[in-house]
Amino acid sequence: MIGIVAACLTTFAFAPQVIKVMKDKNTKSLSLVMCFMQTLGIFLWLVHGIFIKDFALIFANSISFVMVAIILLYKIKYH
Amino acid sequence: MIGIVAACLTTFAFAPQVIKVMKDKNTKSLSLVMCFMQTLGIFLWLVHGIFIKDFALIFANSISFVMVAIILLYKIKYH
């Protein structure tokens, strides 16, 4: 049960950040390197999940990937 | 191998953000809700890892937990 709650929290944690960057168009205090590492890392988790055919990994990381990719794009656009 | 690279990226992705908030003392564009959800989520991953005695989960999440907790404290202090 704790693992499921942890997975939901860390998967959906990016949602409020996506809303904030879209609303404020201000990404000054976000680290570009963190955004890039998160996007690449979560993408690799997604690939790993597909390789090992783990639905939970695929599901959670495809949601997170979309959100961190949006944050990365906003960081690049509004740096 | 992809899983290990993914784990390293998502674990150490917070390091550049810790450096940036410590250097700039500016957390304006960081979402407090994201910081809180990440800190709680990663803490629960750590607890989950301890329960299932998974060294990799314990190792990765204890590192991430320290970093996201620092980011959360800076966000609260310099909001």
Backbone of each chain as nested JSON, in Angstrom:
{
  "chains": [
    {"id": "A", "residues": [
      {"number": 1, "name": "MET", "atoms": {"N": [0.83, -1.204, 0.0], "CA": [0.0, 0.0, 0.0], "C": [0.882, 1.279, 0.0]}},
      {"number": 2, "name": "ILE", "atoms": {"N": [1.969, 1.277, 0.85], "CA": [2.838, 2.459, 0.939], "C": [3.471, 2.732, -0.42]}},
      {"number": 3, "name": "GLY", "atoms": {"N": [3.847, 1.637, -1.122], "CA": [4.47, 1.803, -2.438], "C": [3.528, 2.465, -3.425]}},
      {"number": 4, "name": "ILE", "atoms": {"N": [2.243, 2.125, -3.354], "CA": [1.255, 2.703, -4.286], "C": [1.071, 4.194, -3.996]}},
      {"number": 5, "name": "VAL", "atoms": {"N": [0.976, 4.532, -2.702], "CA": [0.832, 5.946, -2.323], "C": [2.087, 6.715, -2.752]}},
      {"number": 6, "name": "ALA", "atoms": {"N": [3.264, 6.116, -2.501], "CA": [4.527, 6.762, -2.901], "C": [4.545, 6.981, -4.411]}},
      {"number": 7, "name": "ALA", "atoms": {"N": [4.124, 5.964, -5.168], "CA": [4.136, 6.058, -6.632], "C": [3.195, 7.162, -7.108]}},
      {"number": 8, "name": "CYS", "atoms": {"N": [2.004, 7.241, -6.497], "CA": [1.047, 8.293, -6.896], "C": [1.615, 9.672, -6.597]}},
      {"number": 9, "name": "LEU", "atoms": {"N": [2.203, 9.824, -5.399], "CA": [2.748, 11.132, -5.019], "C": [3.864, 11.564, -5.968]}},
      {"number": 10, "name": "THR", "atoms": {"N": [4.832, 10.674, -6.227], "CA": [5.977, 11.077, -7.051], "C": [5.582, 11.175, -8.527]}},
      {"number": 11, "name": "THR", "atoms": {"N": [4.536, 10.475, -8.942], "CA": [4.074, 10.592, -10.336], "C": [3.344, 11.91, -10.543]}},
      {"number": 12, "name": "PHE", "atoms": {"N": [2.425, 12.215, -9.639], "CA": [1.59, 13.408, -9.841], "C": [2.175, 14.675, -9.217]}},
      {"number": 13, "name": "ALA", "atoms": {"N": [3.354, 14.546, -8.582], "CA": [3.989, 15.722, -7.975], "C": [4.286, 16.79, -9.018]}},
      {"number": 14, "name": "PHE", "atoms": {"N": [4.49, 16.387, -10.275], "CA": [4.849, 17.365, -11.308], "C": [3.652, 18.196, -11.751]}},
      {"number": 15, "name": "ALA", "atoms": {"N": [2.446, 17.711, -11.494], "CA": [1.249, 18.422, -11.975], "C": [1.183, 19.863, -11.456]}},
      {"number": 16, "name": "PRO", "atoms": {"N": [1.333, 20.106, -10.143], "CA": [1.285, 21.5, -9.693], "C": [2.398, 22.36, -10.302]}},
      {"number": 17, "name": "GLN", "atoms": {"N": [3.544, 21.759, -10.6], "CA": [4.631, 22.542, -11.219], "C": [4.28, 22.899, -12.663]}},
      {"number": 18, "name": "VAL", "atoms": {"N": [3.624, 21.976, -13.373], "CA": [3.194, 22.251, -14.75], "C": [2.204, 23.421, -14.739]}},
      {"number": 19, "name": "ILE", "atoms": {"N": [1.243, 23.354, -13.816], "CA": [0.23, 24.421, -13.722], "C": [0.915, 25.757, -13.429]}},
      {"number": 20, "name": "LYS", "atoms": {"N": [1.883, 25.721, -12.511], "CA": [2.552, 26.974, -12.102], "C": [3.34, 27.596, -13.257]}},
      {"number": 21, "name": "VAL", "atoms": {"N": [4.093, 26.792, -14.017], "CA": [4.891, 27.383, -15.109], "C": [3.983, 27.857, -16.24]}},
      {"number": 22, "name": "MET", "atoms": {"N": [2.866, 27.153, -16.457], "CA": [1.943, 27.567, -17.527], "C": [1.268, 28.89, -17.152]}},
      {"number": 23, "name": "LYS", "atoms": {"N": [0.94, 29.014, -15.836], "CA": [0.23, 30.209, -15.362], "C": [1.182, 31.409, -15.311]}},
      {"number": 24, "name": "ASP", "atoms": {"N": [2.342, 31.203, -14.649], "CA": [3.265, 32.309, -14.378], "C": [4.215, 32.599, -15.536]}},
      {"number": 25, "name": "LYS", "atoms": {"N": [4.47, 31.588, -16.395], "CA": [5.489, 31.728, -17.47], "C": [6.838, 32.166, -16.857]}},
      {"number": 26, "name": "ASN", "atoms": {"N": [7.069, 31.784, -15.61], "CA": [8.312, 32.153, -14.919], "C": [8.985, 30.853, -14.49]}},
      {"number": 27, "name": "THR", "atoms": {"N": [10.202, 30.609, -15.038], "CA": [10.892, 29.349, -14.684], "C": [12.29, 29.647, -14.142]}},
      {"number": 28, "name": "LYS", "atoms": {"N": [12.471, 30.92, -13.746], "CA": [13.821, 31.391, -13.375], "C": [14.494, 30.505, -12.327]}},
      {"number": 29, "name": "SER", "atoms": {"N": [13.736, 30.12, -11.269], "CA": [14.415, 29.378, -10.194], "C": [14.394, 27.868, -10.412]}},
      {"number": 30, "name": "LEU", "atoms": {"N": [13.9, 27.438, -11.565], "CA": [13.974, 26.011, -11.892], "C": [15.321, 25.73, -12.534]}},
      {"number": 31, "name": "SER", "atoms": {"N": [15.962, 24.621, -12.173], "CA": [17.251, 24.276, -12.759], "C": [17.024, 23.558, -14.091]}},
      {"number": 32, "name": "LEU", "atoms": {"N": [17.622, 24.114, -15.162], "CA": [17.497, 23.484, -16.485], "C": [18.096, 22.078, -16.465]}},
      {"number": 33, "name": "VAL", "atoms": {"N": [19.213, 21.921, -15.744], "CA": [19.874, 20.602, -15.691], "C": [18.942, 19.593, -15.006]}},
      {"number": 34, "name": "MET", "atoms": {"N": [18.267, 20.013, -13.921], "CA": [17.324, 19.095, -13.258], "C": [16.2, 18.71, -14.213]}},
      {"number": 35, "name": "CYS", "atoms": {"N": [15.647, 19.707, -14.9], "CA": [14.542, 19.419, -15.83], "C": [14.983, 18.422, -16.895]}},
      {"number": 36, "name": "PHE", "atoms": {"N": [16.204, 18.62, -17.403], "CA": [16.707, 17.722, -18.452], "C": [16.94, 16.314, -17.89]}},
      {"number": 37, "name": "MET", "atoms": {"N": [17.585, 16.236, -16.717], "CA": [17.877, 14.921, -16.123], "C": [16.586, 14.179, -15.78]}},
      {"number": 38, "name": "GLN", "atoms": {"N": [15.594, 14.906, -15.238], "CA": [14.304, 14.281, -14.902], "C": [13.643, 13.749, -16.178]}},
      {"number": 39, "name": "THR", "atoms": {"N": [13.631, 14.552, -17.23], "CA": [12.95, 14.144, -18.47], "C": [13.614, 12.908, -19.06]}},
      {"number": 40, "name": "LEU", "atoms": {"N": [14.945, 12.942, -19.139], "CA": [15.669, 11.796, -19.688], "C": [15.519, 10.571, -18.778]}},
      {"number": 41, "name": "GLY", "atoms": {"N": [15.644, 10.792, -17.479], "CA": [15.544, 9.687, -16.524], "C": [14.184, 9.013, -16.569]}},
      {"number": 42, "name": "ILE", "atoms": {"N": [13.138, 9.811, -16.586], "CA": [11.777, 9.255, -16.605], "C": [11.508, 8.572, -17.942]}},
      {"number": 43, "name": "PHE", "atoms": {"N": [12.059, 9.133, -19.024], "CA": [11.93, 8.487, -20.339], "C": [12.583, 7.098, -20.296]}},
      {"number": 44, "name": "LEU", "atoms": {"N": [13.761, 7.014, -19.677], "CA": [14.449, 5.713, -19.595], "C": [13.683, 4.734, -18.694]}},
      {"number": 45, "name": "TRP", "atoms": {"N": [13.053, 5.247, -17.615], "CA": [12.195, 4.375, -16.8], "C": [11.057, 3.823, -17.673]}},
      {"number": 46, "name": "LEU", "atoms": {"N": [10.524, 4.663, -18.538], "CA": [9.428, 4.235, -19.426], "C": [9.925, 3.138, -20.37]}},
      {"number": 47, "name": "VAL", "atoms": {"N": [11.094, 3.352, -20.965], "CA": [11.687, 2.349, -21.869], "C": [11.937, 1.048, -21.104]}},
      {"number": 48, "name": "HIS", "atoms": {"N": [12.49, 1.21, -19.884], "CA": [12.768, 0.032, -19.039], "C": [11.466, -0.732, -18.749]}},
      {"number": 49, "name": "GLY", "atoms": {"N": [10.423, 0.011, -18.427], "CA": [9.118, -0.608, -18.145], "C": [8.586, -1.374, -19.338]}},
      {"number": 50, "name": "ILE", "atoms": {"N": [8.781, -0.812, -20.541], "CA": [8.315, -1.479, -21.774], "C": [9.122, -2.757, -21.974]}},
      {"number": 51, "name": "PHE", "atoms": {"N": [10.455, -2.662, -21.753], "CA": [11.317, -3.852, -21.928], "C": [10.878, -4.981, -20.998]}},
      {"number": 52, "name": "ILE", "atoms": {"N": [10.61, -4.638, -19.706], "CA": [10.3, -5.71, -18.757], "C": [8.791, -5.96, -18.657]}},
      {"number": 53, "name": "LYS", "atoms": {"N": [8.06, -5.243, -19.538], "CA": [6.597, -5.407, -19.634], "C": [5.926, -5.216, -18.257]}},
      {"number": 54, "name": "ASP", "atoms": {"N": [6.339, -4.076, -17.566], "CA": [5.775, -3.781, -16.246], "C": [4.757, -2.65, -16.413]}},
      {"number": 55, "name": "PHE", "atoms": {"N": [3.457, -2.99, -16.33], "CA": [2.408, -2.004, -16.605], "C": [2.491, -0.802, -15.673]}},
      {"number": 56, "name": "ALA", "atoms": {"N": [2.763, -1.051, -14.37], "CA": [2.798, 0.055, -13.398], "C": [3.889, 1.067, -13.775]}},
      {"number": 57, "name": "LEU", "atoms": {"N": [5.065, 0.562, -14.134], "CA": [6.174, 1.444, -14.532], "C": [5.792, 2.221, -15.798]}},
      {"number": 58, "name": "ILE", "atoms": {"N": [5.167, 1.532, -16.75], "CA": [4.791, 2.176, -18.011], "C": [3.743, 3.255, -17.75]}},
      {"number": 59, "name": "PHE", "atoms": {"N": [2.74, 2.906, -16.959], "CA": [1.639, 3.831, -16.675], "C": [2.157, 5.079, -15.951]}},
      {"number": 60, "name": "ALA", "atoms": {"N": [2.862, 4.875, -14.831], "CA": [3.317, 6.001, -14.007], "C": [4.284, 6.887, -14.785]}},
      {"number": 61, "name": "ASN", "atoms": {"N": [5.233, 6.268, -15.479], "CA": [6.255, 7.069, -16.139], "C": [5.789, 7.723, -17.432]}},
      {"number": 62, "name": "SER", "atoms": {"N": [4.751, 7.192, -18.058], "CA": [4.256, 7.918, -19.243], "C": [3.537, 9.204, -18.796]}},
      {"number": 63, "name": "ILE", "atoms": {"N": [2.849, 9.134, -17.654], "CA": [2.201, 10.353, -17.123], "C": [3.274, 11.367, -16.713]}},
      {"number": 64, "name": "SER", "atoms": {"N": [4.251, 10.901, -15.936], "CA": [5.305, 11.813, -15.474], "C": [6.081, 12.396, -16.637]}},
      {"number": 65, "name": "PHE", "atoms": {"N": [6.331, 11.556, -17.652], "CA": [7.143, 12.018, -18.788], "C": [6.471, 13.202, -19.493]}},
      {"number": 66, "name": "VAL", "atoms": {"N": [5.165, 13.093, -19.707], "CA": [4.45, 14.197, -20.37], "C": [4.614, 15.48, -19.552]}},
      {"number": 67, "name": "MET", "atoms": {"N": [4.485, 15.353, -18.217], "CA": [4.543, 16.552, -17.368], "C": [5.952, 17.146, -17.315]}},
      {"number": 68, "name": "VAL", "atoms": {"N": [6.978, 16.316, -17.134], "CA": [8.325, 16.876, -17.038], "C": [8.774, 17.426, -18.389]}},
      {"number": 69, "name": "ALA", "atoms": {"N": [8.277, 16.832, -19.473], "CA": [8.628, 17.339, -20.805], "C": [8.026, 18.735, -20.999]}},
      {"number": 70, "name": "ILE", "atoms": {"N": [6.802, 18.931, -20.507], "CA": [6.176, 20.264, -20.59], "C": [6.998, 21.273, -19.779]}},
      {"number": 71, "name": "ILE", "atoms": {"N": [7.397, 20.865, -18.563], "CA": [8.185, 21.767, -17.71], "C": [9.508, 22.105, -18.403]}},
      {"number": 72, "name": "LEU", "atoms": {"N": [10.146, 21.103, -19.018], "CA": [11.425, 21.329, -19.718], "C": [11.225, 22.299, -20.884]}},
      {"number": 73, "name": "LEU", "atoms": {"N": [10.163, 22.108, -21.64], "CA": [9.898, 22.997, -22.791], "C": [9.674, 24.439, -22.314]}},
      {"number": 74, "name": "TYR", "atoms": {"N": [8.911, 24.588, -21.204], "CA": [8.675, 25.944, -20.678], "C": [9.982, 26.558, -20.176]}},
      {"number": 75, "name": "LYS", "atoms": {"N": [10.836, 25.706, -19.564], "CA": [12.122, 26.207, -19.047], "C": [12.991, 26.695, -20.215]}},
      {"number": 76, "name": "ILE", "atoms": {"N": [12.983, 25.928, -21.315], "CA": [13.784, 26.316, -22.494], "C": [13.203, 27.592, -23.106]}},
      {"number": 77, "name": "LYS", "atoms": {"N": [11.867, 27.676, -23.166], "CA": [11.232, 28.815, -23.826], "C": [11.318, 30.084, -22.962]}},
      {"number": 78, "name": "TYR", "atoms": {"N": [11.103, 29.955, -21.656], "CA": [11.026, 31.154, -20.803], "C": [12.227, 31.288, -19.883]}},
      {"number": 79, "name": "HIS", "atoms": {"N": [13.291, 30.53, -20.131], "CA": [14.432, 30.408, -19.206], "C": [14.578, 31.635, -18.319]}}
    ]},
    {"id": "B", "residues": [
      {"number": 1, "name": "MET", "atoms": {"N": [20.381, -2.584, -17.459], "CA": [21.28, -1.426, -17.557], "C": [20.479, -0.097, -17.668]}},
      {"number": 2, "name": "ILE", "atoms": {"N": [19.428, -0.096, -18.526], "CA": [18.631, 1.126, -18.707], "C": [18.014, 1.537, -17.376]}},
      {"number": 3, "name": "GLY", "atoms": {"N": [17.577, 0.56, -16.593], "CA": [16.969, 0.87, -15.302], "C": [17.95, 1.531, -14.359]}},
      {"number": 4, "name": "ILE", "atoms": {"N": [19.205, 1.1, -14.399], "CA": [20.232, 1.683, -13.511], "C": [20.512, 3.13, -13.923]}},
      {"number": 5, "name": "VAL", "atoms": {"N": [20.631, 3.35, -15.238], "CA": [20.867, 4.717, -15.725], "C": [19.666, 5.597, -15.361]}},
      {"number": 6, "name": "ALA", "atoms": {"N": [18.466, 5.071, -15.558], "CA": [17.246, 5.822, -15.222], "C": [17.237, 6.165, -13.735]}},
      {"number": 7, "name": "ALA", "atoms": {"N": [17.597, 5.19, -12.905], "CA": [17.595, 5.401, -11.451], "C": [18.609, 6.47, -11.062]}},
      {"number": 8, "name": "CYS", "atoms": {"N": [19.798, 6.415, -11.658], "CA": [20.825, 7.419, -11.34], "C": [20.354, 8.817, -11.748]}},
      {"number": 9, "name": "LEU", "atoms": {"N": [19.771, 8.924, -12.963], "CA": [19.311, 10.235, -13.446], "C": [18.226, 10.803, -12.536]}},
      {"number": 10, "name": "THR", "atoms": {"N": [17.207, 10.013, -12.214], "CA": [16.093, 10.545, -11.426], "C": [16.491, 10.733, -9.96]}},
      {"number": 11, "name": "THR", "atoms": {"N": [17.501, 9.998, -9.5], "CA": [17.967, 10.191, -8.121], "C": [18.787, 11.472, -8.01]}},
      {"number": 12, "name": "PHE", "atoms": {"N": [19.741, 11.637, -8.923], "CA": [20.653, 12.784, -8.814], "C": [20.152, 14.029, -9.538]}},
      {"number": 13, "name": "ALA", "atoms": {"N": [18.956, 13.938, -10.166], "CA": [18.408, 15.107, -10.879], "C": [18.186, 16.273, -9.919]}},
      {"number": 14, "name": "PHE", "atoms": {"N": [17.97, 15.971, -8.626], "CA": [17.672, 17.06, -7.674], "C": [18.921, 17.838, -7.296]}},
      {"number": 15, "name": "ALA", "atoms": {"N": [20.102, 17.262, -7.509], "CA": [21.344, 17.917, -7.087], "C": [21.511, 19.304, -7.717]}},
      {"number": 16, "name": "PRO", "atoms": {"N": [21.365, 19.455, -9.039], "CA": [21.519, 20.799, -9.602], "C": [20.474, 21.778, -9.077]}},
      {"number": 17, "name": "GLN", "atoms": {"N": [19.29, 21.284, -8.721], "CA": [18.259, 22.187, -8.177], "C": [18.63, 22.615, -6.759]}},
      {"number": 18, "name": "VAL", "atoms": {"N": [19.224, 21.714, -5.985], "CA": [19.672, 22.082, -4.632], "C": [20.737, 23.176, -4.732]}},
      {"number": 19, "name": "ILE", "atoms": {"N": [21.701, 22.969, -5.641], "CA": [22.783, 23.953, -5.817], "C": [22.192, 25.303, -6.218]}},
      {"number": 20, "name": "LYS", "atoms": {"N": [21.219, 25.277, -7.137], "CA": [20.637, 26.534, -7.637], "C": [19.885, 27.291, -6.545]}},
      {"number": 21, "name": "VAL", "atoms": {"N": [19.088, 26.59, -5.722], "CA": [18.329, 27.321, -4.686], "C": [19.266, 27.823, -3.598]}},
      {"number": 22, "name": "MET", "atoms": {"N": [20.327, 27.05, -3.314], "CA": [21.29, 27.497, -2.283], "C": [22.048, 28.726, -2.773]}},
      {"number": 23, "name": "LYS", "atoms": {"N": [22.4, 28.721, -4.077], "CA": [23.182, 29.83, -4.642], "C": [22.301, 31.076, -4.802]}},
      {"number": 24, "name": "ASP", "atoms": {"N": [21.126, 30.907, -5.442], "CA": [20.293, 32.053, -5.799], "C": [19.353, 32.495, -4.678]}},
      {"number": 25, "name": "LYS", "atoms": {"N": [19.031, 31.581, -3.745], "CA": [18.039, 31.866, -2.697], "C": [16.717, 32.346, -3.315]}},
      {"number": 26, "name": "ASN", "atoms": {"N": [16.471, 31.898, -4.546], "CA": [15.257, 32.298, -5.266], "C": [14.484, 31.018, -5.588]}},
      {"number": 27, "name": "THR", "atoms": {"N": [13.26, 30.891, -5.036], "CA": [12.476, 29.666, -5.274], "C": [11.111, 30.022, -5.857]}},
      {"number": 28, "name": "LYS", "atoms": {"N": [11.014, 31.268, -6.353], "CA": [9.712, 31.799, -6.761], "C": [8.969, 30.875, -7.738]}},
      {"number": 29, "name": "SER", "atoms": {"N": [9.696, 30.351, -8.775], "CA": [8.964, 29.571, -9.794], "C": [8.867, 28.092, -9.445]}},
      {"number": 30, "name": "LEU", "atoms": {"N": [9.344, 27.718, -8.255], "CA": [9.17, 26.339, -7.807], "C": [7.797, 26.207, -7.148]}},
      {"number": 31, "name": "SER", "atoms": {"N": [7.087, 25.127, -7.422], "CA": [5.784, 24.911, -6.811], "C": [5.961, 24.288, -5.426]}},
      {"number": 32, "name": "LEU", "atoms": {"N": [5.402, 24.966, -4.414], "CA": [5.484, 24.429, -3.039], "C": [4.787, 23.07, -2.947]}},
      {"number": 33, "name": "VAL", "atoms": {"N": [3.668, 22.945, -3.655], "CA": [2.912, 21.675, -3.6], "C": [3.762, 20.554, -4.202]}},
      {"number": 34, "name": "MET", "atoms": {"N": [4.472, 20.846, -5.318], "CA": [5.343, 19.822, -5.905], "C": [6.435, 19.428, -4.921]}},
      {"number": 35, "name": "CYS", "atoms": {"N": [7.067, 20.429, -4.313], "CA": [8.152, 20.146, -3.357], "C": [7.64, 19.269, -2.223]}},
      {"number": 36, "name": "PHE", "atoms": {"N": [6.442, 19.578, -1.742], "CA": [5.884, 18.803, -0.623], "C": [5.546, 17.381, -1.074]}},
      {"number": 37, "name": "MET", "atoms": {"N": [4.904, 17.255, -2.244], "CA": [4.518, 15.921, -2.722], "C": [5.746, 15.056, -3.011]}},
      {"number": 38, "name": "GLN", "atoms": {"N": [6.788, 15.682, -3.588], "CA": [8.022, 14.937, -3.871], "C": [8.659, 14.456, -2.567]}},
      {"number": 39, "name": "THR", "atoms": {"N": [8.726, 15.342, -1.586], "CA": [9.381, 14.99, -0.321], "C": [8.629, 13.863, 0.372]}},
      {"number": 40, "name": "LEU", "atoms": {"N": [7.309, 13.987, 0.439], "CA": [6.51, 12.936, 1.084], "C": [6.572, 11.637, 0.271]}},
      {"number": 41, "name": "GLY", "atoms": {"N": [6.465, 11.758, -1.052], "CA": [6.486, 10.565, -1.913], "C": [7.795, 9.81, -1.803]}},
      {"number": 42, "name": "ILE", "atoms": {"N": [8.895, 10.54, -1.847], "CA": [10.21, 9.896, -1.784], "C": [10.431, 9.307, -0.394]}},
      {"number": 43, "name": "PHE", "atoms": {"N": [9.933, 9.978, 0.641], "CA": [10.022, 9.429, 2.005], "C": [9.275, 8.104, 2.08]}},
      {"number": 44, "name": "LEU", "atoms": {"N": [8.091, 8.053, 1.455], "CA": [7.317, 6.805, 1.476], "C": [7.998, 5.708, 0.649]}},
      {"number": 45, "name": "TRP", "atoms": {"N": [8.661, 6.075, -0.449], "CA": [9.457, 5.09, -1.205], "C": [10.552, 4.514, -0.293]}},
      {"number": 46, "name": "LEU", "atoms": {"N": [11.156, 5.394, 0.511], "CA": [12.225, 4.966, 1.439], "C": [11.65, 3.981, 2.46]}},
      {"number": 47, "name": "VAL", "atoms": {"N": [10.507, 4.323, 3.041], "CA": [9.843, 3.441, 4.024], "C": [9.499, 2.113, 3.358]}},
      {"number": 48, "name": "HIS", "atoms": {"N": [8.971, 2.188, 2.131], "CA": [8.607, 0.976, 1.381], "C": [9.843, 0.103, 1.139]}},
      {"number": 49, "name": "GLY", "atoms": {"N": [10.94, 0.751, 0.776], "CA": [12.188, 0.014, 0.544], "C": [12.676, -0.683, 1.795]}},
      {"number": 50, "name": "ILE", "atoms": {"N": [12.52, -0.005, 2.94], "CA": [12.942, -0.61, 4.219], "C": [12.055, -1.81, 4.529]}},
      {"number": 51, "name": "PHE", "atoms": {"N": [10.755, -1.657, 4.302], "CA": [9.807, -2.76, 4.573], "C": [10.155, -3.996, 3.75]}},
      {"number": 52, "name": "ILE", "atoms": {"N": [10.441, -3.754, 2.426], "CA": [10.676, -4.926, 1.567], "C": [12.164, -5.263, 1.484]}},
      {"number": 53, "name": "LYS", "atoms": {"N": [12.949, -4.541, 2.329], "CA": [14.414, -4.805, 2.429], "C": [15.075, -4.757, 1.048]}},
      {"number": 54, "name": "ASP", "atoms": {"N": [14.742, -3.657, 0.267], "CA": [15.323, -3.514, -1.069], "C": [16.415, -2.453, -0.995]}},
      {"number": 55, "name": "PHE", "atoms": {"N": [17.678, -2.877, -1.057], "CA": [18.797, -1.954, -0.855], "C": [18.801, -0.824, -1.886]}},
      {"number": 56, "name": "ALA", "atoms": {"N": [18.5, -1.147, -3.155], "CA": [18.543, -0.131, -4.218], "C": [17.527, 0.976, -3.936]}},
      {"number": 57, "name": "LEU", "atoms": {"N": [16.307, 0.587, -3.541], "CA": [15.265, 1.573, -3.218], "C": [15.703, 2.421, -2.018]}},
      {"number": 58, "name": "ILE", "atoms": {"N": [16.28, 1.771, -1.006], "CA": [16.703, 2.486, 0.199], "C": [17.82, 3.455, -0.138]}},
      {"number": 59, "name": "PHE", "atoms": {"N": [18.801, 2.985, -0.891], "CA": [19.961, 3.804, -1.244], "C": [19.526, 5.02, -2.074]}},
      {"number": 60, "name": "ALA", "atoms": {"N": [18.807, 4.779, -3.175], "CA": [18.427, 5.867, -4.093], "C": [17.525, 6.881, -3.393]}},
      {"number": 61, "name": "ASN", "atoms": {"N": [16.538, 6.376, -2.646], "CA": [15.571, 7.298, -2.058], "C": [16.08, 8.034, -0.832]}},
      {"number": 62, "name": "SER", "atoms": {"N": [17.085, 7.482, -0.149], "CA": [17.637, 8.265, 0.972], "C": [18.431, 9.454, 0.436]}},
      {"number": 63, "name": "ILE", "atoms": {"N": [19.117, 9.248, -0.697], "CA": [19.838, 10.367, -1.324], "C": [18.844, 11.422, -1.816]}},
      {"number": 64, "name": "SER", "atoms": {"N": [17.828, 10.957, -2.557], "CA": [16.844, 11.906, -3.096], "C": [16.113, 12.627, -1.979]}},
      {"number": 65, "name": "PHE", "atoms": {"N": [15.817, 11.894, -0.901], "CA": [15.038, 12.493, 0.19], "C": [15.793, 13.678, 0.796]}},
      {"number": 66, "name": "VAL", "atoms": {"N": [17.094, 13.493, 1.032], "CA": [17.887, 14.595, 1.602], "C": [17.8, 15.818, 0.682]}},
      {"number": 67, "name": "MET", "atoms": {"N": [17.917, 15.586, -0.624], "CA": [17.941, 16.715, -1.569], "C": [16.576, 17.397, -1.676]}},
      {"number": 68, "name": "VAL", "atoms": {"N": [15.498, 16.626, -1.803], "CA": [14.184, 17.276, -1.937], "C": [13.774, 17.955, -0.636]}},
      {"number": 69, "name": "ALA", "atoms": {"N": [14.238, 17.405, 0.499], "CA": [13.925, 18.044, 1.789], "C": [14.617, 19.409, 1.871]}},
      {"number": 70, "name": "ILE", "atoms": {"N": [15.854, 19.491, 1.368], "CA": [16.575, 20.771, 1.347], "C": [15.824, 21.769, 0.448]}},
      {"number": 71, "name": "ILE", "atoms": {"N": [15.396, 21.3, -0.737], "CA": [14.666, 22.183, -1.66], "C": [13.369, 22.656, -0.994]}},
      {"number": 72, "name": "LEU", "atoms": {"N": [12.679, 21.755, -0.306], "CA": [11.422, 22.123, 0.366], "C": [11.679, 23.161, 1.456]}},
      {"number": 73, "name": "LEU", "atoms": {"N": [12.739, 22.974, 2.233], "CA": [13.062, 23.929, 3.305], "C": [13.387, 25.307, 2.721]}},
      {"number": 74, "name": "TYR", "atoms": {"N": [14.146, 25.322, 1.614], "CA": [14.474, 26.603, 0.971], "C": [13.203, 27.245, 0.411]}},
      {"number": 75, "name": "LYS", "atoms": {"N": [12.306, 26.432, -0.134], "CA": [11.056, 26.978, -0.694], "C": [10.229, 27.605, 0.431]}},
      {"number": 76, "name": "ILE", "atoms": {"N": [10.18, 26.937, 1.593], "CA": [9.411, 27.462, 2.73], "C": [10.073, 28.738, 3.244]}},
      {"number": 77, "name": "LYS", "atoms": {"N": [11.411, 28.735, 3.318], "CA": [12.139, 29.886, 3.883], "C": [12.126, 31.083, 2.925]}},
      {"number": 78, "name": "TYR", "atoms": {"N": [12.348, 30.846, 1.63], "CA": [12.492, 31.966, 0.687], "C": [11.289, 32.101, -0.246]}},
      {"number": 79, "name": "HIS", "atoms": {"N": [10.202, 31.454, 0.083], "CA": [9.054, 31.324, -0.846], "C": [8.968, 32.491, -1.829]}}
    ]}
  ]
}
